[in-house]
Amino acid sequence: MGAVNPPPSLRARAEAVMPGGVNSPVRAFRGVGGEPIHARRAEGAILETADGRRLVDFCMSFGPLILGHAHPDVTRAIAEAAARGTSYAVTTEAEIEMAETIRGAIPSVEKVRLVSSGTEACMTAVRLARGATGRNRILKFSGCYHGHADGLLVRAGSGVAGLAAATSAGIPASYVEHTLVARYNHLDDVERIVAEFGSDLAAIILEPVAANVGLLQPYKGFLREVRDLAARCGALLIFDEVITGFRLTFGSYQSVCRCGLRPDLVCLGKIIGGGLPVGALGGRADIMDRLAPLGPVYQAGTLSGNPVSVAAGLAALRRLKSDMPYDSLAQRTGAYVAGLAEAARKAGVTVQIPTIGSIFSLFFMDRVPASFEDIQQTNAERYKALFHSLLADGVYLPPSPFEVGFLSTAHDEALLEGTLPAWERAFAAAARVG
Ligand SMILES: *Cc1c(COP(=O)(O)O)cnc(C)c1O
């Protein structure tokens, strides 16, 4: 009798039927190498893999899960909404409440359109800016990711940062010829581009805190200058707050910086869907009213404002509004990364751990990066060693040196404290890599 073949692994089955075995590239672990994990279930801060490992999750679905996995408010809202019907394609009171909630929380937002992903929100924002201004060009920043719409996939961060060519194949040059790119935190780039192309600039789009190449924070005054430059040349300013919206405060970055900064349009996603597919676009009423059916800028979606997504998002936002966990999340994150910095110091490895609110990232380099170009200096091999050591010890970081980590309200102090020995071993493993 021959040996019985073992059943094919999930990875083998996945790779046989899905490109790279995944439905979104970072999940394939190309950024860190090794065996990608497969999920079975998750609760709170714990992700359980298909082979039964329980991991303390710092990836947290790349951002939506500020309340942790399977928060009971959210899962109950989903079940109740689903039982009332999963899609009507007519307007519901819950959608109105969602739009009212967003408008109430974000000073620059007067009207809102719900869509189904962050990609769709950014794509629509850019189309709307072009339609409203009658101009063609847009300015984005290298390392800022605005979803995978054709014209925005130019030097776009995490998922593409590791690839040889930063721009995707399959995008005709003519689609991106109107996309101009400046370096983050480099006002001189913005000034030069505005001077040359300002009269045809429809929009300047950026993440006010860039969180798709690891974490990049704006220099003091940078956003204000960008706001002024956009206004002066008649371009709209679009803040992509798909990650930062409701992550740093109950609202958006314009409330965090307390500087009265008003973008013309804001893109949202992730947290406002409570872990279900969602996106939103909000802004000045005179601009938003250029959207169909009132205006000439077309945008539509069979599942836009989906009642189950909206119920999940509203449940999450209600919980956030009543608990206001932002200060305690920021404090817990700050204390935790101080512990990580100490573990790195003990291992004799130089690391930068920029942090804002409950977002952190890890760069193996000797100064805090200010731009995507700076981040290229990070030692990705060290990150890989760190990642795999942590994973073996039951701690799941984002599987790429160019993604940020997240804490949720479910990451309590005891749980965090319990991971510190794993970090000490992981930094020691990283230190062994040249
Ligand atoms: C995640 C993200 C997007 C894209 O959202 P999807 O829902 O993945 O399409 C856009 N912009 C930013 C800043 C993001 O973090």
The ligand as an SDF file (V2000), in Angstrom:
LIG
                    3D

 15 15  0  0  0  0  0  0  0  0999 V2000
   -8.1540   51.4760    2.9650 C   0  0  0  0  0  0  0  0  0  0  0  0
   -7.9880   52.7970    2.3260 C   0  0  0  0  0  0  0  0  0  0  0  0
   -8.6110   53.1220    1.1110 C   0  0  0  0  0  0  0  0  0  0  0  0
   -9.3470   52.1040    0.2970 C   0  0  0  0  0  0  0  0  0  0  0  0
  -10.4690   51.6010    0.9640 O   0  0  0  0  0  0  0  0  0  0  0  0
  -11.0670   50.1790    0.4850 P   0  0  0  0  0  0  0  0  0  0  0  0
  -12.3070   50.0470    1.3170 O   0  0  0  0  0  0  0  0  0  0  0  0
   -9.9990   49.1770    0.7960 O   0  0  0  0  0  0  0  0  0  0  0  0
  -11.3460   50.2920   -0.9550 O   0  0  0  0  0  0  0  0  0  0  0  0
   -8.5040   54.4060    0.6370 C   0  0  0  0  0  0  0  0  0  0  0  0
   -7.8200   55.3380    1.3030 N   0  0  0  0  0  0  0  0  0  0  0  0
   -7.2040   55.0760    2.4690 C   0  0  0  0  0  0  0  0  0  0  0  0
   -6.4840   56.1690    3.1910 C   0  0  0  0  0  0  0  0  0  0  0  0
   -7.2550   53.8000    3.0080 C   0  0  0  0  0  0  0  0  0  0  0  0
   -6.6110   53.5310    4.1330 O   0  0  0  0  0  0  0  0  0  0  0  0
  1  2  1  0
  2  3  1  0
  2 14  2  0
  3  4  1  0
  3 10  2  0
  4  5  1  0
  5  6  1  0
  6  7  2  0
  6  8  1  0
  6  9  1  0
 10 11  1  0
 11 12  2  0
 12 13  1  0
 12 14  1  0
 14 15  1  0
M  END
$$$$
